[in-house]
Amino acid sequence: MVMLPEWRTILHNQRGVTLVEALTAAVLLAIVLVGAFGLYEQGVRHWVHTEANLDVQDNLRIAMDFLVRDIRQAREIIFPSPESPVDFNKDIAGETEKVLILIVPNGEEDVKVTYQWKTSGAGSERFVLDRRYGEGSPYNRVAYGITRVLVEQPVPGVVEIMLSGNTGYEELTVQTTVRARALSE
């Protein structure tokens, strides 16, 4: 028969943790925590970058949808200068508001649709694209964060549109070509 030692004997023979063992455990724990925090921080940075990209992409897509729909229906596009395209660029923004005017049919009469591109406030680096449907109506915000609007008509009835936006990390650009039905008639 095997005799089990008494608890008192076991407790007296046990030694505590040495200082070297405690320090080794603390260093290993610190290494694991620093690695985990680094992964967490990298994940948060990636999430913020992705959110900024999605925000700008959404705004570019919404602005493009509005412009394409209105240009497709336009009977006339009034460019600020007859010999040059509409090129609203943040580098040449200045204090003036940039506008693009479209004449769009609405039943028996035509409606003036105005797109206005400007900074969102005094001293702001954030640009917005606003749209007004009709003469007396207020401007409605279409999109923000758009750093460039380029609209040109290379041939009658065809309009090329390019929109750019900056996420703070990179410049995103969307472009399309639209056949303006009423312009080509």
ZIHU-V611979 format. One record per pair of residues at least 4 apart in sequence whose ideal C-beta (glycine too) atoms are under 8 Angstrom apart, sorted by the first residue. I is the first residue (numbers start at 1). GAP is how many residues later the second one is. D is the distance in whole Angstrom. If there is no record, write none. Layout:
BEGIN
((I	GAP	D) (I	GAP	D))
END
This chain:
BEGIN
((5	4	5) (5	5	6) (6	4	7) (7	4	6) (8	4	6) (9	4	6) (10	4	7) (17	4	5) (17	5	5) (18	4	7) (19	4	6) (20	4	6) (21	4	6) (22	4	6) (23	4	6) (24	4	6) (25	4	6) (26	4	6) (27	4	6) (28	4	6) (29	4	6) (30	4	6) (31	4	6) (32	4	6) (33	4	6) (34	4	6) (35	4	7) (36	4	6) (37	4	6) (38	4	6) (39	4	6) (40	4	6) (41	4	6) (42	4	6) (43	4	6) (44	4	6) (45	4	6) (46	4	6) (47	4	6) (48	4	6) (49	4	7) (49	118	7) (49	120	5) (50	4	6) (51	4	6) (52	4	7) (52	115	4) (52	116	6) (52	117	6) (53	4	6) (53	114	5) (53	116	7) (53	117	8) (53	119	7) (54	4	6) (55	4	7) (55	90	7) (55	112	7) (56	4	6) (56	89	5) (56	109	4) (56	110	7) (56	111	5) (56	116	5) (57	4	6) (57	108	8) (57	115	6) (57	117	8) (58	4	6) (59	4	6) (59	84	4) (59	85	6) (59	86	5) (59	87	6) (59	106	6) (60	4	6) (60	83	7) (60	86	7) (60	103	5) (60	104	8) (60	105	5) (60	112	6) (60	113	8) (60	114	5) (61	4	6) (61	113	7) (62	4	7) (62	80	6) (62	81	5) (63	4	6) (63	66	5) (63	79	5) (63	80	4) (63	83	6) (63	86	8) (63	100	6) (64	4	6) (64	97	7) (64	99	6) (64	110	6) (64	112	7) (65	4	6) (66	4	6) (66	49	8) (66	65	6) (66	76	5) (67	4	6) (67	48	7) (67	84	7) (67	94	6) (67	96	8) (68	4	6) (68	93	7) (68	108	6) (68	110	5) (69	4	7) (70	4	6) (70	32	5) (70	34	6) (70	43	5) (70	45	8) (70	61	8) (71	6	7) (71	31	6) (71	80	8) (71	88	5) (71	90	7) (71	107	5) (71	109	5) (72	106	6) (72	107	7) (72	108	6) (72	109	6) (73	31	5) (73	32	7) (73	107	8) (73	108	7) (73	109	7) (74	28	4) (74	29	6) (74	30	5) (74	39	8) (74	106	5) (74	108	6) (74	109	6) (75	28	5) (75	29	7) (75	30	6) (75	35	6) (75	107	4) (75	108	7) (76	26	7) (76	27	4) (76	107	7) (77	23	7) (77	24	8) (77	25	6) (77	26	8) (77	74	8) (77	76	7) (77	82	7) (77	103	7) (77	106	7) (78	22	8) (78	23	4) (78	24	7) (78	25	7) (79	5	7) (79	6	7) (79	7	6) (79	21	8) (79	72	8) (79	74	8) (80	4	8) (80	6	7) (80	18	7) (80	19	7) (80	20	8) (85	65	6) (85	66	6) (85	67	3) (85	68	7) (86	12	8) (86	14	5) (86	63	7) (86	64	7) (86	65	4) (86	66	7) (87	5	8) (87	61	8) (87	62	8) (87	63	5) (87	65	8) (88	5	7) (88	10	4) (88	29	4) (88	60	7) (88	61	4) (88	62	8) (89	4	7) (89	58	8) (89	59	5) (89	61	8) (90	35	8) (90	37	6) (90	57	4) (90	58	7) (93	5	8) (93	25	8) (93	26	7) (93	34	7) (97	19	5) (97	20	7) (97	21	5) (98	18	7) (98	19	5) (98	20	7) (98	51	8) (99	15	6) (99	16	7) (99	17	5) (99	18	8) (100	14	7) (100	15	4) (100	17	8) (100	49	8) (100	51	6) (101	11	6) (101	12	7) (101	13	5) (101	14	8) (102	10	8) (102	11	4) (102	12	8) (102	13	8) (103	7	5) (103	8	7) (103	9	6) (103	10	8) (104	6	7) (104	7	5) (104	8	8) (104	9	5) (105	4	8) (105	5	6) (105	6	8) (105	77	7) (106	4	7) (106	5	4) (111	22	6) (111	23	5) (112	22	7) (112	23	6) (113	18	7) (113	19	7) (113	20	6) (113	21	8) (114	17	7) (114	18	5) (114	25	8) (115	14	6) (115	15	7) (115	16	5) (115	27	8) (115	34	8) (116	13	7) (116	14	5) (116	15	8) (116	16	7) (116	23	6) (117	10	6) (117	11	7) (117	12	5) (117	13	8) (117	29	7) (117	32	5) (118	9	7) (118	10	6) (118	12	7) (119	5	5) (119	6	7) (119	7	7) (119	8	6) (119	9	8) (120	4	5) (120	6	4) (120	7	7) (120	8	5) (120	24	6) (121	5	8) (126	18	6) (126	19	6) (127	17	7) (127	18	7) (127	19	5) (127	20	6) (128	13	6) (128	14	8) (128	15	7) (128	16	4) (128	18	7) (129	12	8) (129	13	5) (129	14	5) (129	15	8) (129	17	5) (129	20	7) (130	9	4) (130	10	6) (130	11	6) (130	12	6) (131	8	7) (131	9	6) (131	11	5) (132	5	6) (132	6	7) (132	7	5) (132	8	7) (133	4	6) (133	7	8) (145	20	5) (145	21	7) (145	22	8) (146	17	6) (146	18	7) (146	19	5) (147	17	5) (147	18	6) (147	19	5) (147	24	7) (148	14	7) (148	15	7) (148	16	4) (149	12	8) (149	13	8) (149	14	6) (150	10	8) (150	11	7) (150	12	4) (150	13	8) (151	8	6) (151	9	7) (151	10	5) (152	7	7) (152	8	5) (153	5	7) (153	6	5) (153	7	8) (153	30	8) (154	4	6) (154	6	6) (156	27	6) (156	28	6) (157	22	6) (157	23	6) (157	24	8) (157	26	5) (157	27	3) (158	19	6) (158	20	7) (158	21	6) (158	22	7) (158	26	8) (159	18	7) (159	19	5) (159	20	8) (159	21	6) (159	24	8) (160	15	7) (160	16	8) (160	17	5) (160	18	8) (161	14	6) (161	15	6) (161	16	8) (161	17	6) (162	11	6) (162	12	7) (162	13	4) (163	10	7) (163	11	5) (163	12	7) (164	7	6) (164	8	7) (164	9	5) (165	6	7) (165	7	5) (165	8	8) (166	4	8) (166	5	5) (166	6	8) (167	4	8) (167	5	6) (179	5	7) (180	4	6) (181	4	7))
END
